[in-house]
Amino acid sequence: MSTPQATRHDVIVIGAGFGGMYAVHKFRELGHDVVGIEAGGDVGGVWYWNRYPGARCDLMSVDYSYGFSDEIQQAWTWSEQFAAQPEILAYANFVADRLDLRRSFRFDTRVASAIWDDDARLWRATTEAGAVLEAPFCIMSTGPLSIPKDPDIPGLDRFAGELYRAQKWPHHPVDYAGKRVGIIGTGSTGIQIVQEVGRVAGELFVFQRTPSWTLPMRNHDLEADYIAEMKAHYPAMRRSMRMNPTGGTRPVTTRPFFSLPPSQRRDVMEHAWADGGHTFLACFSDLLSNPEANDQVADFVRDKIAAVVDDPATAEALKPRGYPIFARRVCLDTEYYETYNLPGVHLKDCLADPIVEITEKGVRTEAGEVELDMLILATGYDALTGALLAFDVRGRGGRRLRDKWQGGPSSYLGMMVEGFPNMFATSGPNGPAALANLITIAENDVDWIAGLIGHMQATGQATAEVTPAAEERWMDEVRALAEHSLVRKAKTWWVGSNVKGKPEGLTMYVGGFHKYREACEAAAGDGYADLVFEPAMEHA
């Protein structure tokens, strides 16, 4: 029996990023009553929140955009090969306007709980404001990167200066001129901030704990002739993306590293460095499986760092060591290393001189206090699972998702969880997630979920749930693939090591998007044999 104040719908979608936006559109098109819930004030997901200086996507614009609507991709024109945050957010707003998505969303609304009602066979979502929404189906489009994580450093609340979190950046301009600015964190976000703020701050102090691998982006404006060609060939490109391990247009190769003599390998790497972007991974097929090949590419990049950075000690501290290149997210930059040649930019190597605490005046390391006017935190996210565990999710029999995932997340195709009927995730843990194009993944996942719900309607089924055996088989495949990948050898958010107390393990499918898509198609083509269904109740 419904709660009296509840509003009833067919589908609840949590999140208004690119996955949630497409889910709302897809299910509305199929005739469902859909309600979306979003904590932010508008669409865009991570791009609504990530307004920090230099924020930019490291996937090419042609990849990081929807392919489901030719009308939209013909009407929208990208200005750069790698789009900046304002343009990506403008694109999200453009799509929302074209499809009239906002009428189905409740913005500035946070979910406190999502609980399955066994008797009523529906999900009941309660917001922090006390509103109750009910629907047979709940789609978690919360995104892999949406729960910011503060550094585990004492005294953060004592700092008396300006304090900014990259993932919750203010909507007003921030002035750095003449100020002593500190930044903690040198992942992709920190790198983008450093190369922007370093040019305008009075002084910039970069507190680096683990150096990241970063390659030149070589971004450029898109010329009109190329844009016309791109739009003319979008259908073929989208088909190609679905068959690509990356879910994008980035080239791939079957050529092993040691199949070429040293001089030719060097030529290939020099060409990739000059081209920029993620072309390195397209050079050789075994960079994430052959440690010796990986070592040689890593040495090549370290040599490039030494050639760019003037001060030898700074260059050495910036060189990543102790984990394979590409095992930690490889960033793309625009003169990041050159920034350290500016007189007002100072690298603080926290491996040699660890941070002790945040003080009222700044940051204290073992060597002493660095006084600051402003402190920026670029310390990442509780990724992949964080957003799904940020509120109370309970499945059949009241079982909590956080209890089921206490030892690490288990799921089926990254979309379904045993014991949680009619609950689906887009770009969820144990799918390709951050290892492929998230928009391509989201479109694939939403389409698969829609196909399943359509099958249920056609066959008179009320609930669908993955069997324990099927979930375990998928997890066995995820784990087996991870065993052969160097990705698991780095301490990163990819394996959960950036969050204290979080179970560590690679929670992504590393077989490539094309193989993931094939697995999804096979599961549907087999009549959803991995799922158990409950028929709809007959009404007298």
BELKA-V529099 format. One record per residue. RES is the residue in one small letter. PSI is psi in degrees with one decimal (NA if undefined). BURIAL is + if it has 9 or more other ideal C-beta (glycine too) atoms within 8 Angstrom, else -. Layout:
res->(RES RES)
psi->(PSI PSI)
burial->(BURIAL BURIAL)
This chain:
res->(m s t p q a t r h d v i v i g a g f g g m y a v h k f r e l g h d v v g i e a g g d v g g v w y w n r y p g a r c d l m s v d y s y g f s d e i q q a w t w s e q f a a q p e i l a y a n f v a d r l d l r r s f r f d t r v a s a i w d d d a r l w r a t t e a g a v l e a p f c i m s t g p l s i p k d p d i p g l d r f a g e l y r a q k w p h h p v d y a g k r v g i i g t g s t g i q i v q e v g r v a g e l f v f q r t p s w t l p m r n h d l e a d y i a e m k a h y p a m r r s m r m n p t g g t r p v t t r p f f s l p p s q r r d v m e h a w a d g g h t f l a c f s d l l s n p e a n d q v a d f v r d k i a a v v d d p a t a e a l k p r g y p i f a r r v c l d t e y y e t y n l p g v h l k d c l a d p i v e i t e k g v r t e a g e v e l d m l i l a t g y d a l t g a l l a f d v r g r g g r r l r d k w q g g p s s y l g m m v e g f p n m f a t s g p n g p a a l a n l i t i a e n d v d w i a g l i g h m q a t g q a t a e v t p a a e e r w m d e v r a l a e h s l v r k a k t w w v g s n v k g k p e g l t m y v g g f h k y r e a c e a a a g d g y a d l v f e p a m e h a)
psi->(132.6 146.1 136.2 -43.0 4.0 147.2 135.5 135.7 175.6 -38.8 132.2 129.5 124.0 113.2 137.4 31.9 -164.7 -31.1 -47.8 -37.4 -45.6 -36.6 -45.3 -45.8 -47.9 -47.5 -29.0 -42.0 -30.2 4.8 11.9 151.1 109.6 138.6 131.4 145.6 129.5 130.4 -30.2 175.2 -4.2 -175.7 170.2 -19.7 -129.0 -27.1 -14.8 -38.4 -38.0 85.4 17.3 159.1 130.4 2.1 127.7 147.2 140.7 13.7 145.9 147.8 -38.2 -30.1 -44.3 62.6 158.4 147.6 -2.5 -20.5 112.2 -30.8 -44.2 -45.6 -22.5 -32.9 -28.1 139.3 121.4 148.0 -24.1 160.1 -40.4 110.8 145.3 163.3 -45.0 -37.8 -37.7 -41.8 -38.3 -38.1 -44.7 -42.4 -37.9 -46.0 -43.9 -38.7 -47.3 -39.0 1.2 49.9 -30.0 -26.7 -17.8 -1.8 146.9 106.7 169.0 39.6 124.2 140.7 129.0 -34.9 152.5 111.7 131.0 131.7 108.8 -41.0 -45.4 -13.1 53.5 161.6 138.2 109.6 127.9 129.4 166.1 -22.5 -4.5 -3.2 145.1 128.8 138.9 144.8 150.5 -27.6 138.9 124.9 118.9 97.3 49.0 -13.1 150.8 -16.7 83.7 -6.0 101.0 151.3 120.5 153.6 147.7 69.6 130.0 147.5 8.8 -35.8 -5.7 -18.4 127.1 -8.6 -165.3 128.1 124.8 140.2 126.2 -38.0 -7.6 51.2 141.8 157.6 -5.9 157.6 147.4 132.2 123.6 -9.9 129.8 5.8 151.5 109.9 135.7 147.2 132.4 121.2 127.4 42.6 -159.7 -39.3 -49.8 -40.5 -44.2 -38.3 -44.7 -46.6 -17.9 -52.3 -31.7 -26.2 -18.5 -18.7 155.7 -51.7 146.9 126.8 116.0 110.4 100.5 120.7 -50.9 115.9 141.6 152.0 129.0 141.1 156.2 133.7 -39.7 48.7 154.3 159.9 149.9 128.8 153.2 -40.2 -41.2 -40.5 -42.5 -42.2 -44.2 -46.6 -34.5 -27.7 14.9 -47.4 -44.2 -39.4 -41.4 -39.1 -41.1 -40.3 -36.1 -18.2 3.6 137.6 -28.1 -10.3 14.6 -164.1 0.9 133.1 153.8 165.0 159.1 9.0 116.4 155.1 -47.1 11.9 -12.2 147.9 160.6 -42.0 -38.7 -36.0 -42.3 -41.8 -42.1 -43.6 -38.1 -40.3 -41.2 -38.9 -41.1 -36.0 -37.2 -176.1 -158.0 32.1 -17.9 -43.8 -17.8 -4.5 -40.5 147.6 -16.0 23.4 -19.8 10.7 -21.2 105.8 -36.4 -41.1 -42.5 -40.8 -40.0 -38.2 -40.2 -42.2 -38.1 -45.4 -38.9 -39.0 -36.4 -39.4 -45.6 -32.5 -23.6 -44.1 125.4 -45.1 119.5 -38.3 -40.8 -44.0 -43.0 -40.1 -27.2 -13.1 119.3 139.7 157.2 -2.9 153.2 149.0 142.3 -8.9 -27.6 147.2 120.1 124.8 163.1 133.9 167.3 94.1 40.5 -50.9 -34.3 -27.6 -32.1 -5.9 -8.1 141.3 -25.1 6.7 126.0 125.5 127.5 106.0 103.0 -4.7 -38.3 -29.5 81.6 151.1 133.2 -46.0 163.0 132.4 178.9 -32.7 -15.5 -137.2 128.5 122.3 178.5 -26.8 -14.7 -177.0 137.7 112.8 138.4 150.0 -27.2 140.9 128.5 130.3 118.3 59.7 18.8 -160.9 159.1 90.4 162.1 -56.6 -17.8 -44.7 -31.0 -19.7 4.5 -16.3 171.4 108.6 122.4 136.5 -145.7 133.5 15.1 12.6 130.5 138.6 -37.9 -26.7 -42.8 -35.4 18.9 -37.4 8.9 152.6 136.2 141.7 176.1 117.1 17.1 7.1 -31.5 152.9 126.5 134.3 -0.7 76.2 145.2 18.4 131.9 151.1 144.0 135.8 43.0 175.1 139.7 11.3 -170.8 -28.4 -122.8 -4.9 -0.6 178.3 115.0 -31.5 -39.5 -41.5 -45.9 -43.1 -43.5 -46.7 -45.4 -42.7 -40.3 -44.4 -43.0 -39.6 -40.9 -46.0 -37.3 -40.7 -41.0 -43.0 -40.7 -26.7 7.2 35.0 140.8 -35.3 151.7 137.3 136.9 143.0 153.6 -39.0 -41.0 -41.0 -41.9 -37.0 -42.2 -42.3 -35.5 -39.9 -42.8 -46.1 -39.6 -42.6 -39.5 -32.7 -27.5 4.3 140.6 -10.4 -34.2 -5.5 3.8 146.8 96.7 174.9 -18.2 -32.8 5.8 8.0 -5.8 -2.7 119.2 128.5 -5.2 135.8 134.1 143.3 150.5 111.9 41.2 147.9 115.8 10.7 -5.6 148.3 -38.9 -39.9 -34.6 -46.3 -41.8 -39.2 -40.3 -44.0 -38.4 -39.1 -40.1 -41.0 -23.0 13.2 24.9 44.7 -17.8 -2.7 156.1 142.7 150.9 129.7 154.4 145.2 137.5 139.0 136.8 NA)
burial->(- - - - - + - - + + + + + + + + + + + + + + + + + + + + - + - + - + + + + + - + - + + + + + + + + + - + - + + + + + + + + + + + + + + - - - - + + - - + - + - + + + + + + - + + + - + + + + + + - + - - + + - + + + + - + - + - + + + + + - - - + + + + + + + - - - + + + + + + + + + + + + + + - + + + + - + - + - + + - - + - + - + + + + + - + - - - - + - + - - + + + + + + + + + + + + + + + + + + + + - - + + + + + + + + + + + + + + + - + - + - - + - - - - + - - + + - - + - - + + - + + + - + + + + + + + - + - - + + + - - + - - - - + + - + + - - + + - - + + + + + + + + + + + + + - + - - + + + + + + - + + + - + + + - + + - - - - + + - + + + + - - + + + + + + + + + + + - - + + - + + + - - + + - + + - + - - - - + - + + + - - + + + + - - - + + - + - + + + + + + + + + + + + + + + + - + - + + + + - - + + + - - + + - - + + + + + + + + + + + + + + + + + + + + + + + + + + + - + + + + + + + + + + + + + + + + + + + + + - - - - + + + + + + + - - + + + + + + - + + - - + + - - + + + + - + - + + + + + + + + - - + - - + + + + + + - + + + + + + - + + - - + + - - - + - + + - + - - - - - - -)
